[in-house]
């Protein structure tokens, strides 16, 4: 059995001083440096593998402070508070003496209490009826995901669309090659939605996520049930103004269960 | 001119070691300790008043780690990274040697670039046509806000509703007494939505916000235009499961401009 590219890309070596040493992976290369989702997944793994962790991730915020370059980097994890119901973690990612990302993670004890899903997944044909999108040759990390389009597409253009497109899209998404879903892969999949500015305008511009928050609704049991089946993802945006736009998203699993939800704040230049 | 209760509640005294000393305020008392929104606003003020801050808040995550008690507490602010376009801050709030909250804040340079609001505010009568809600005698902090109900209400009950209510509500909200909107008050108003579990079930239970993320779409100029006029707020929830539920929200200002959006993750016990 070969190791999945995501497990290679997110592997950690503990150092003597409590930090973890990591290395970027060409399998998840972005325009420059690695795909932000795999950076988030590596930070997630640093908590998941921490010996003091007793409960599962529920809320995760990653802030991208500086461009991460290809090569080694270190992660520093601090357990800020461990209570009866929650554990609070703070993380820093450092490369060549520069803080490239900060993160906070809350893990929580899950019990059999009141359960109710008020939200509904969008209407979509089953994944097997949706065509797999060709993603090769553009960005390396896109090849690590299988996308099946349901609604909304980027119409690339040399000039911004005179009539702006909708920022909303819906697709089925999973790891490629297939990999059973866990908190590490879900943390990365939460970042697989292409930035909304491209949907709306259709033109390239300097842009990047500055902050990403993901809430994990899925319990460990639900992740096991989901396995490597595609997730139904929806992303949108409410406002583009003064160099920043939001990007809320939801990820739905088998039987229409909401497995994760969250949002990004994206910077853009022009 | 008297000082507004929010400015008293969020006032900071710099200590010699770079920390700020603060004190909770009875004007914003919750069931026990202070209203979380005013804690968020105090953390916001610690960045706003920091001498190294050059640009305005755009993304703010507060994690509530432990119950804050009435009395003094300290805030420690660290500028993690200051670049051409963004400043990244990490914050810790400590009381009696316990970390009670952590936070990350991103401030960003705002320019006159592509601007587009894809989202639309909900339909609502103007605030002057909506009745001001009676909030006295329940929780002290509720008296510090003027709510005008538009849609959705909590129907308190001794037993959970057999048919669950919608988690969604819409209202007009502003500081009481009136206060011109700034990033400090907006950080607090983002937390003025009552927890969705109460809307859905109608029964009290141990519950509390564990993490809150707010994106500030409003520029300084837009805040000045808004002044002390009511904001149209919408909050909802997608899933209640395994002791946690989400709570996305939007806050709309004059001319239907989106001034802030965000989400909370809420813990509940039963």
Interface residues (C-beta under 8 A of the other chain):
Chain A: X58 X59 X61 X63 X65 X66 X80 X81 X83 X85 X86 X88 X90 X92 X98 X99 X102 X104 X106 X108 X109 X110 X111 X112 X113 X114 X115 X116 X117 X118 X119 X160 X164 X166 X167 X197 X200 X201 X210 X211 X213 X215 X217 X219 X236 X237 X238 X239 X240 X241 X242 X243 X244 X246 X248 X250 X257 X258 X261 X262 X263 X265 X267 X268 X269 X270
Chain B: X58 X59 X61 X63 X65 X66 X80 X81 X83 X85 X86 X88 X90 X92 X98 X99 X102 X104 X106 X108 X109 X110 X111 X112 X113 X114 X115 X116 X117 X118 X119 X160 X164 X166 X167 X197 X200 X201 X210 X211 X213 X215 X217 X219 X236 X237 X238 X239 X240 X241 X242 X243 X244 X246 X248 X250 X257 X258 X261 X262 X263 X265 X267 X268 X269 X270
